[in-house]
Amino acid sequence: MNNTHVNPLAVDFNALSLIRFAFPSMVMMLFMGLYTIVDTVFVSRFVGTDALSSINIVCPVINIIVGLGTMLATGGSAVVAKKMGRGRMDEARSNFTLIILAGGITGLVITAAGLYFLDEIVWGLGASEILYPYCREYLETQLIFACGNMLQVLFQNLFVTAGKPTLGLFLSVIAGIANIVFDYIFIVLMQMGVRGAALGTGIGYMIPAIAGVVFFLSRKDMPCFRRGFRSFQTDEKILYFCKPRMDFKVLKKSCSNGVSEMVSQLSAAVTTFLFNGAMMRLLGEDGVAAITVIIYSQFLLTTLYIGFSMGVAPVISYNYGSGDLRRLKHVVHISFCFIIIVSVVVFLLSFFAGESIAWVFAKDNRNVFLITKTGFAVFSFSFLFSGCNIFASALFTALSNGKASAVISFLRTFVFIIIFLLILPRFLEVTGVWAAVPVAELFTLAATVGIIYNVHTQSLRRGGRSVGGKGE
């Protein structure tokens, strides 16, 4: 049977249909951002700003867990989608199963190691005497759910690869609602503090994790999941669990392919640690609370970029694997145009709504409110540049050019931020802390344009086949 008639990735997308295909991933990420924000709002309102600061202190550990999951998910998605595009379905299913299995085992190892070294980790992240009890409670509970966290990240990406983005959206909405409900129960009604916030989040992780395992255990598709894809009416799912062939080359390829996402999360862990240190030094616990508000708001406001990139990545990988360069270039062109428009909208929203966002988190703490409000006025400019950088990194991952993707992520989330975080506060003090991210994004955008131009030039020299800059 011709692949074009059975696979929803093999569609000649226009701007509207591509956005429609990526829309569930965008909404899914938006809901993730919203329920993450709700977590911090509950903590700041019902526990206190010191508790809010403690969440950001231990955030680097969560970054690492999410980074490992995202690395396997995005890199593995590219591997699986490319093999699907080449018609090697049995191999794609085996690789898919192996990637999920590796993610689950990794989560269990993280739980065991994290709980054993819990105190050393909390003190090592820079917790003060005031913040230590909050940090320990939150991180201990989060570590218990590390496996669920890994699996939900994997399934969020691989539902799209399996042609089921709407299912991923549905599960994310359910998980988000559950998280909000349990936050209210554990934090407000049961007075469990930050442990309640972590427990609500952990339950939110488990909903898509368990549902994903159950869904992919069966080979047969349910009629309700086939709606929306007129060309895809077979009873058999594209992807499902099978007995995997233990091919470590696949895991290595997935990790190297998705290394940019891991680099991004590791860099976020390091830079969060440095931001916390700088604000603790300049403004104390209130400064850490303010940077927490802006970092979590940044995640919410960049979800459209991340969700769109996640949604279109399997389409890019499929067309690259099938060798359809016309469709591939058309999809990339539409994507960059969309990202630029969204970047301007997100910047305007952040710039003019910064005061309102600060009030939501810190209306009971005047000092934190003023620090956060001032920070938004400067930090908002980062959204003008970050969208193109995020999409370009995801693009190269989808094209199996993990090196170019990693360079962009490493420059964006680590190199330039650290450089400007070390330099600017010396001259501008707190304003320099806020300006570090926008300036880093601007410099990264310049580097991204250079990388794209260089890869395109190499592609032309090779006759246009290697759009991603690699031969395979």
C-alpha positions as CSV (number, residue, x, y, z in Angstrom):
1,M,0.0,0.0,0.0
2,N,1.3,3.4,-0.8
3,N,2.4,5.3,2.2
4,T,0.9,8.5,1.0
5,H,-2.6,7.1,1.5
6,V,-2.0,5.7,5.0
7,N,0.1,8.2,6.9
8,P,-1.2,11.6,8.1
9,L,2.4,13.0,7.9
10,A,2.4,12.4,4.1
11,V,0.2,15.4,3.3
12,D,0.9,18.4,1.0
13,F,0.4,21.0,3.7
14,N,-0.4,24.6,3.2
15,A,-0.2,27.3,5.9
16,L,-3.6,26.7,7.3
17,S,-3.4,22.9,7.3
18,L,0.1,22.9,8.8
19,I,-1.0,25.2,11.6
20,R,-4.1,23.0,12.1
21,F,-1.9,19.9,12.3
22,A,0.5,21.6,14.9
23,F,-2.4,23.2,16.8
24,P,-3.0,20.3,19.2
25,S,0.7,20.3,20.2
26,M,0.6,24.1,20.6
27,V,-2.5,23.9,22.8
28,M,-1.0,21.0,24.7
29,M,2.2,23.0,25.5
30,L,0.1,26.0,26.4
31,F,-1.9,23.9,28.9
32,M,1.4,22.6,30.3
33,G,2.6,26.2,30.7
34,L,-0.7,27.2,32.3
35,Y,-0.8,24.5,34.9
36,T,2.8,25.0,35.7
37,I,2.0,28.7,36.3
38,V,-1.1,27.7,38.4
39,D,1.3,25.6,40.5
40,T,3.4,28.6,41.3
41,V,0.4,30.9,41.8
42,F,-1.0,28.5,44.4
43,V,2.3,28.3,46.2
44,S,2.9,32.1,46.2
45,R,-0.6,32.9,47.3
46,F,-1.2,30.1,49.9
47,V,2.2,29.2,51.1
48,G,4.4,32.3,50.6
49,T,7.1,33.8,48.4
50,D,9.8,32.0,50.2
51,A,8.2,28.7,49.2
52,L,8.0,30.1,45.6
53,S,11.7,30.8,45.7
54,S,12.4,27.3,46.9
55,I,10.8,25.8,43.8
56,N,13.2,27.7,41.6
57,I,16.1,26.7,43.7
58,V,15.5,23.0,43.0
59,C,14.3,23.6,39.4
60,P,17.7,22.6,37.9
61,V,17.0,18.9,38.9
62,I,13.6,19.1,37.1
63,N,15.3,20.6,34.1
64,I,17.6,17.6,33.9
65,I,14.8,15.1,34.1
66,V,12.8,16.9,31.4
67,G,16.0,17.4,29.4
68,L,16.7,13.6,29.3
69,G,13.1,12.9,28.4
70,T,13.0,15.6,25.7
71,M,16.4,14.4,24.3
72,L,15.1,10.9,23.8
73,A,11.7,12.1,22.6
74,T,12.7,14.6,20.0
75,G,15.8,12.6,18.8
76,G,13.8,9.4,18.8
77,S,10.9,11.0,17.0
78,A,13.2,12.0,14.2
79,V,14.6,8.5,13.9
80,V,11.2,6.8,14.0
81,A,9.5,9.3,11.6
82,K,12.4,9.0,9.1
83,K,12.1,5.2,9.0
84,M,8.3,5.6,8.6
85,G,8.9,7.9,5.7
86,R,11.1,5.2,4.1
87,G,8.5,2.5,4.6
88,R,10.5,0.6,7.3
89,M,7.5,0.2,9.7
90,D,8.6,-2.8,11.6
91,E,11.9,-1.2,12.4
92,A,10.2,2.0,13.3
93,R,8.0,0.2,15.9
94,S,10.9,-1.7,17.4
95,N,12.9,1.6,17.8
96,F,9.8,3.3,19.2
97,T,9.4,0.6,21.9
98,L,13.1,0.6,22.8
99,I,13.1,4.4,23.2
100,I,10.1,4.3,25.6
101,L,11.7,1.4,27.6
102,A,14.9,3.4,27.9
103,G,13.0,6.4,29.1
104,G,11.2,4.5,31.8
105,I,14.4,2.8,33.1
106,T,16.2,6.2,33.2
107,G,13.4,7.7,35.3
108,L,13.7,4.9,37.9
109,V,17.4,5.3,38.2
110,I,17.0,9.1,38.7
111,T,14.5,8.4,41.5
112,A,16.8,6.1,43.3
113,A,19.9,8.3,43.0
114,G,18.1,11.5,43.7
115,L,16.5,10.3,46.9
116,Y,19.8,8.8,48.2
117,F,21.7,12.1,47.7
118,L,18.7,14.4,48.4
119,D,20.3,16.6,51.1
120,E,23.6,17.0,49.2
121,I,21.6,18.1,46.1
122,V,19.5,20.7,48.0
123,W,22.4,22.3,49.7
124,G,24.5,22.1,46.6
125,L,21.9,24.1,44.6
126,G,22.3,27.0,47.0
127,A,19.4,26.7,49.4
128,S,19.5,29.1,52.3
129,E,18.6,28.1,55.9
130,I,15.2,29.7,55.3
131,L,14.5,27.9,52.0
132,Y,16.0,24.5,52.8
133,P,12.8,22.9,54.3
134,Y,10.7,24.0,51.4
135,C,13.3,22.8,48.9
136,R,13.7,19.4,50.4
137,E,9.9,18.7,50.6
138,Y,9.3,19.8,47.0
139,L,12.2,17.9,45.4
140,E,11.7,14.7,47.4
141,T,8.1,14.4,46.1
142,Q,9.1,15.4,42.6
143,L,11.8,12.7,42.4
144,I,9.3,10.0,43.3
145,F,7.5,10.8,40.0
146,A,10.6,11.0,37.8
147,C,9.6,8.0,35.8
148,G,6.2,9.5,35.1
149,N,7.8,12.8,34.1
150,M,10.1,11.0,31.6
151,L,7.3,9.0,30.1
152,Q,4.8,11.9,29.7
153,V,7.5,13.9,27.9
154,L,8.2,11.0,25.6
155,F,4.5,10.3,24.8
156,Q,3.7,14.0,24.2
157,N,6.2,14.0,21.3
158,L,5.6,10.5,20.0
159,F,1.8,10.8,19.9
160,V,2.4,13.4,17.2
161,T,4.8,11.0,15.4
162,A,2.1,8.3,15.6
163,G,-0.4,10.7,13.9
164,K,-2.3,11.3,17.2
165,P,-1.6,14.9,18.2
166,T,-5.2,15.4,19.3
167,L,-4.9,12.5,21.8
168,G,-1.8,14.1,23.2
169,L,-3.7,17.4,23.6
170,F,-6.6,15.7,25.3
171,L,-4.4,14.0,27.8
172,S,-2.5,17.2,28.5
173,V,-5.7,19.0,29.2
174,I,-6.9,16.3,31.6
175,A,-3.5,16.3,33.3
176,G,-3.6,20.0,33.6
177,I,-7.1,20.1,35.1
178,A,-6.1,17.3,37.5
179,N,-3.1,19.2,38.6
180,I,-5.1,22.3,39.3
181,V,-7.8,20.4,41.2
182,F,-5.2,18.5,43.3
183,D,-3.3,21.8,44.0
184,Y,-6.4,23.2,45.5
185,I,-7.1,20.0,47.5
186,F,-3.5,19.5,48.8
187,I,-2.4,23.1,49.2
188,V,-5.6,25.0,50.2
189,L,-7.8,22.4,51.8
190,M,-5.2,20.0,53.3
191,Q,-2.5,22.6,54.0
192,M,0.3,20.4,52.6
193,G,2.4,23.3,51.4
194,V,5.0,22.8,48.7
195,R,4.8,19.0,49.1
196,G,1.1,19.3,48.0
197,A,2.2,21.3,44.9
198,A,4.8,18.7,44.0
199,L,2.2,15.9,44.6
200,G,-0.4,17.6,42.4
201,T,2.2,18.0,39.6
202,G,3.3,14.4,40.0
203,I,-0.2,13.1,39.5
204,G,-0.4,15.3,36.4
205,Y,2.7,13.5,35.1
206,M,1.2,10.1,35.6
207,I,-2.0,10.7,33.6
208,P,-0.4,10.9,30.1
209,A,2.3,8.4,31.2
210,I,-0.2,5.7,32.1
211,A,-2.6,6.5,29.2
212,G,0.3,6.3,26.7
213,V,1.4,2.9,27.9
214,V,-2.2,1.6,27.7
215,F,-2.8,3.1,24.3
216,F,0.4,1.8,22.6
217,L,0.0,-1.7,24.1
218,S,-2.8,-2.4,21.5
219,R,-2.2,-2.8,17.8
220,K,-5.8,-2.0,16.9
221,D,-7.0,1.6,16.7
222,M,-10.3,2.8,18.1
223,P,-12.7,4.4,15.6
224,C,-12.8,7.6,17.6
225,F,-9.1,8.1,17.2
226,R,-9.3,7.7,13.4
227,R,-11.5,10.8,13.0
228,G,-9.9,13.8,11.4
229,F,-7.6,11.8,9.0
230,R,-9.7,10.8,6.0
231,S,-6.8,9.2,4.3
232,F,-6.0,7.1,7.4
233,Q,-8.8,4.5,7.8
234,T,-6.8,1.3,8.6
235,D,-7.7,-0.5,11.8
236,E,-4.0,-0.9,12.7
237,K,-2.1,1.9,14.5
238,I,1.0,3.3,12.8
239,L,3.0,2.8,16.0
240,Y,2.5,0.4,18.9
241,F,4.6,-1.6,21.3
242,C,6.3,-4.7,20.0
243,K,9.2,-6.8,21.1
244,P,12.2,-4.4,20.7
245,R,15.5,-5.3,19.1
246,M,18.2,-4.2,21.6
247,D,19.9,-1.8,19.2
248,F,22.1,0.6,21.2
249,K,22.9,2.4,17.9
250,V,19.3,3.6,17.9
251,L,19.5,5.0,21.4
252,K,22.9,6.6,20.6
253,K,21.4,8.1,17.4
254,S,18.3,9.3,19.3
255,C,20.5,10.9,22.1
256,S,22.9,12.5,19.6
257,N,20.0,13.7,17.5
258,G,18.1,15.2,20.4
259,V,21.2,16.4,22.3
260,S,20.3,20.1,21.6
261,E,17.1,19.7,23.7
262,M,19.2,18.1,26.5
263,V,21.7,20.9,26.1
264,S,18.9,23.4,26.4
265,Q,17.6,21.9,29.6
266,L,21.0,21.4,31.2
267,S,21.9,25.0,30.3
268,A,18.6,26.1,31.8
269,A,19.6,24.3,35.0
270,V,23.0,26.0,35.1
271,T,21.6,29.4,34.2
272,T,18.8,29.1,36.7
273,F,21.4,28.3,39.4
274,L,23.4,31.4,38.3
275,F,20.3,33.6,38.2
276,N,19.3,32.5,41.7
277,G,22.8,33.2,43.0
278,A,22.9,36.7,41.4
279,M,19.5,37.6,42.7
280,M,20.2,36.2,46.2
281,R,23.3,38.3,46.3
282,L,21.7,41.5,45.0
283,L,18.2,41.3,46.5
284,G,17.9,38.3,48.7
285,E,15.0,35.9,48.8
286,D,12.6,38.5,47.3
287,G,14.9,38.7,44.2
288,V,14.8,34.9,43.8
289,A,11.0,35.0,44.0
290,A,10.9,37.7,41.3
291,I,13.2,35.7,39.0
292,T,11.0,32.6,39.6
293,V,7.9,34.5,38.4
294,I,9.6,35.6,35.2
295,I,11.2,32.3,34.5
296,Y,7.9,30.5,34.8
297,S,6.2,33.2,32.8
298,Q,8.8,32.8,30.1
299,F,8.0,29.1,29.9
300,L,4.3,29.9,29.5
301,L,4.9,32.6,26.8
302,T,7.3,30.4,24.8
303,T,4.9,27.4,24.7
304,L,3.5,28.5,21.3
305,Y,7.0,28.3,19.8
306,I,7.8,25.0,21.5
307,G,4.4,23.4,20.7
308,F,4.5,24.5,17.0
309,S,8.0,23.2,16.6
310,M,7.1,19.9,18.3
311,G,4.0,19.6,16.0
312,V,5.7,20.2,12.7
313,A,9.0,18.3,13.5
314,P,7.6,14.8,12.5
315,V,6.3,16.3,9.2
316,I,9.8,17.7,8.5
317,S,11.5,14.4,9.4
318,Y,9.0,12.4,7.3
319,N,9.5,14.5,4.2
320,Y,13.3,14.5,4.7
321,G,13.2,10.7,5.0
322,S,11.0,10.3,1.9
323,G,13.2,12.7,-0.1
324,D,10.4,15.1,-0.9
325,L,12.4,18.3,-0.9
326,R,9.7,20.5,-2.4
327,R,7.3,19.7,0.5
328,L,10.1,20.0,3.0
329,K,11.2,23.5,1.9
330,H,7.5,24.6,1.8
331,V,6.9,23.5,5.3
332,V,10.0,25.2,6.6
333,H,9.1,28.4,4.9
334,I,5.6,28.4,6.3
335,S,7.0,27.6,9.8
336,F,9.4,30.5,9.9
337,C,6.8,33.0,8.8
338,F,4.4,31.8,11.4
339,I,7.1,31.9,14.2
340,I,8.0,35.5,13.3
341,I,4.3,36.7,13.5
342,V,3.8,34.9,16.8
343,S,7.1,36.4,18.2
344,V,5.8,39.9,17.7
345,V,2.4,39.1,19.4
346,V,4.1,37.4,22.4
347,F,6.5,40.3,22.8
348,L,3.6,42.8,22.9
349,L,1.6,40.7,25.3
350,S,4.6,40.3,27.7
351,F,5.6,44.0,27.5
352,F,2.1,45.4,28.2
353,A,0.8,42.6,30.6
354,G,4.0,42.3,32.7
355,E,2.6,44.4,35.5
356,S,-0.6,42.2,35.6
357,I,1.4,39.0,35.7
358,A,3.5,40.4,38.5
359,W,0.4,41.3,40.5
360,V,-1.1,37.7,40.1
361,F,1.9,36.2,41.8
362,A,3.0,38.9,44.3
363,K,0.0,41.1,45.2
364,D,0.7,40.4,48.9
365,N,4.4,41.2,48.7
366,R,5.0,44.8,47.5
367,N,8.8,44.4,47.1
368,V,8.5,41.2,45.0
369,F,5.8,42.9,42.9
370,L,8.0,45.9,42.1
371,I,11.1,43.9,41.3
372,T,9.0,41.6,39.0
373,K,7.3,44.5,37.2
374,T,10.6,46.2,36.5
375,G,12.1,43.0,35.2
376,F,9.3,42.3,32.7
377,A,9.9,45.7,31.1
378,V,13.4,44.6,30.1
379,F,13.0,40.8,29.8
380,S,10.1,41.0,27.3
381,F,12.4,41.9,24.4
382,S,13.8,38.3,24.5
383,F,10.5,37.0,23.0
384,L,11.2,38.9,19.7
385,F,14.2,36.7,19.1
386,S,13.7,33.4,21.0
387,G,11.0,32.0,18.7
388,C,13.2,31.7,15.6
389,N,16.0,30.3,17.7
390,I,13.8,27.6,19.2
391,F,12.3,26.6,15.9
392,A,15.7,26.5,14.1
393,S,17.0,24.2,16.8
394,A,14.0,21.9,16.4
395,L,14.3,22.1,12.6
396,F,17.9,20.7,12.7
397,T,16.9,18.0,15.1
398,A,14.1,16.9,12.8
399,L,16.6,16.9,9.9
400,S,18.9,14.6,11.9
401,N,21.5,17.3,12.2
402,G,22.0,17.1,16.0
403,K,25.2,19.0,15.9
404,A,23.8,22.2,14.4
405,S,20.8,22.0,16.7
406,A,23.0,21.6,19.7
407,V,25.1,24.5,18.8
408,I,22.1,26.8,18.5
409,S,20.7,25.6,21.9
410,F,24.1,25.8,23.6
411,L,24.7,29.3,22.4
412,R,21.1,30.4,23.3
413,T,20.7,28.8,26.7
414,F,24.2,28.7,28.0
415,V,27.1,30.5,26.4
416,F,25.7,33.9,25.7
417,I,23.5,34.0,28.8
418,I,26.5,33.2,31.1
419,I,28.7,35.7,29.3
420,F,26.1,38.5,29.7
421,L,25.0,37.4,33.2
422,L,28.6,37.8,34.3
423,I,29.2,41.1,32.5
424,L,26.1,43.2,32.5
425,P,25.3,43.1,36.3
426,R,28.7,44.6,36.9
427,F,27.6,47.7,35.1
428,L,23.8,47.7,35.4
429,E,23.3,45.7,38.6
430,V,19.8,44.2,38.7
431,T,18.9,45.6,35.3
432,G,21.9,43.7,33.9
433,V,20.4,40.4,35.2
434,W,17.1,41.1,33.4
435,A,18.9,42.2,30.2
436,A,21.1,39.1,30.0
437,V,18.5,36.9,28.3
438,P,17.3,39.4,25.6
439,V,20.9,40.2,24.6
440,A,21.7,36.5,24.6
441,E,18.7,35.7,22.3
442,L,19.7,38.5,19.9
443,F,23.3,37.2,19.6
444,T,22.0,33.7,19.2
445,L,19.7,34.8,16.4
446,A,22.7,36.3,14.5
447,A,24.5,33.0,14.9
448,T,21.4,31.0,13.9
449,V,21.2,32.9,10.6
450,G,24.9,32.2,10.0
451,I,24.4,28.4,10.6
452,I,21.3,28.2,8.4
453,Y,23.2,30.0,5.6
454,N,26.2,27.7,6.0
455,V,24.1,24.5,5.9
456,H,22.1,25.8,2.9
457,T,25.4,26.6,1.1
458,Q,26.8,23.1,1.8
459,S,23.5,21.6,0.6
460,L,23.7,23.4,-2.7
461,R,27.2,22.2,-3.2
462,R,26.0,18.6,-2.7
463,G,23.2,19.0,-5.2
464,G,20.4,19.8,-2.7
465,R,19.8,16.3,-1.3
466,S,21.3,16.9,2.2
467,V,19.0,19.7,3.4
468,G,19.9,19.0,7.0
469,G,23.6,19.2,6.3
470,K,24.1,15.4,6.6
471,G,24.2,12.7,4.1
472,E,22.0,10.0,5.7
